[in-house]
Amino acid sequence: MKIGKLSELTGLSIDTLLYYEKIGLIDRPFRQGGQRLYDPDAVRWVDFLKALKATGMSLEDMKRYALMRRKGNATAANRRIMLEAQHKLVL
């Protein structure tokens, strides 16, 4: 999907999505004819990022989480620890 559709579905501005891409929160999308084409799963990921932000998680921690996510299942335990620590901060 194009960035405008991703913006519409997630409620984030195109500028915010581009910034998130620039800092590594969102994977760089496939490009075709100079246009960004995002995977449909990008909506779920952006919604998850919005939820992390709503908890007060810092962008640095969100970037760390995103980096671990890219590494796959081997980081699942560490990601869970991060989420549990953030949960404790919110309570």
N, C-alpha and C positions, 0 to 999 in steps of 0.2 A: 504494500500500500504506500501511497505517497505521503509525504510529511504533513500535508494539510489534513488528510484523513486521520492520521495518527493524532494530530492536534485536536481535531474534532472529537475523536473517541475518548481521549484521555483528559481533555479539558486544560491541557498545558499549551501555552503559546508556542508557535513555531520557534521563536527566539530561545525559549527555555529548552526545547528539545534539541536545538542546535548546540546550545551551551552544554547540556548533559552529554551530548555526543562528543563534544570537544574535550571535556574533562574525563571521559572514559566511563560514565555511568551507563550510557547506551552504546551498544556495539555499532560500529560504523556499518551502515546498510549497504546492500548491493546497489550498484549504480548502473543505470541503463539510460543512455542518451543524455547524460548529465543530470538525471533526476535520481533522487534517493528513493529506493524501494525497500520498505521495511517489511520484515516477516510479520505475519499475523500475531505471533507470540509477543511481539513488541508491546502490544497493548497491555497484556498481563504484567509484563516486566515494568512498564512505566507506572501502572497502577500500584504495583508493589513498592516502587521507589517513592511514590506519593505517600503511601502508608508509612514508610520508614521516616520520611520527612515530617509527617504529622506527629510522630512520637518524639520529635525533637532531635533525632539522630543528625549528627553533623555531616556535611558533605564529604569530609575526609573519611569518616567511617563508612558512609555509603559507597564511596569509591573503593575502599578496602573490601567491602562486602562484594561489590561487583567484580572485582579482580578475582576474589576467591571463587565466585560463581563460575567464572570463565574456566577455572581449572577443573571443574566438574565435581563428581561425587567424593573425591578424595578430601575435599574441604568441607563436606557437609557438617561434620561434627563442630568444626571451628565456626562455621556460619551459625549453627544453632546456639553456640555459646554466646556469640555476639547478640543474637536476637533475645536470648534470655537475659543478658545483662541490660539491654535496652529496656526490656519489659520491666525489670526491677526499678529502673530509673523513672519510668512513667508512673508506676504505682505509688 
